[in-house]
Amino acid sequence: MRDPEVDAVYVATPPDAHAVHAQLAARHGKPVYVEKPMALCHRECLAMIEACRKAGVPLFTAYYRRALPRFLTVKALVDDGAIGTVRAVVVTLTRRHALDAEALPWRVDPAIAGGGLFVDLASHTIDLLDHLLGPIAIVAGGASNQGGFYRAEDIVSASFGFASGVRGTGLWTFTADADADRVEIIGSAGRLAFSTFDDAPVVVTRGTGVESFEVPHPPHVQQPLVQTIVDQLQGQGSCPSTGETGARATRVMDALLQSYYEGGAAELV
């Protein structure tokens, strides 16, 4: 942090250390690139944003799908009206339970990860939807543990509304019979489907037929987003994944996990 030859700091620890290291980097005047999810909770995200604001340094979050060619294709199709006016979105992510009970990863330890695999994986999709459709304004839903393999939640269901008026539903379960990964955006003139994680084509279905887009990932998936950070720091562009956008994803996840960890109904706060 004190090294004058270090231009920026990449915080790649598990989430429980993101806030402290990001704030330390800010105090030393270093721009910060922090892994996702941004922090253990929305409150920590706000503290990180404020520390960087006071220090006058930018804060970036590693939601690298915002810059990947595949999802830029999705955004261009949505923005150009390929499926008409967007009405709704449906998210489904299921995974088989495949963790070793004797060596559970930190990703299912809420004290380290802020939750379970939902936080690790769903955060990508929630942030991507924010990028594609705008901020989520209202959330209802909840979480539970059905398998009993670890303390963290292993199923989350959600109903959400975007500030734009688009509605959505989501289901994430990690003790299912099979793996599935599908996001379907429903419009007034067609539908667009893609996978957040699987190497599957982007598919547009309209009255005129079905169109498929094969868009491979680059060799290093974070490179396109990192390039936008370098460009911004050199005054030649801007990064689409900031502290503010990253905090919005955490805020939504906090609301959906509130009933499981704290009791009470899901609520954006």
Secondary structure, DSSP 8 states (H G I E B T S, - for coil): ---TT---EEE-S-GGGHHHHHHHHHHTT--EEE-SS-SSSHHHHHHHHHHHHHHT--EEE--GGGGSHHHHHHHHHHHTTTTSSEEEEEEEEE------TTS--GGG-HHHHSSSHIIIIIHHHHHHHHHHH--EEEEEEEEE-SS-SSSS--EEEEEEEETTS-EEEEEEESS-SS-EEEEEEEESSEEEEE-SSS---EEEEETTEEEEE-----SSTTHHHHHHHHHHHTTS---S-BHHHHHHHHHHHHHHHHHHHT-S-----
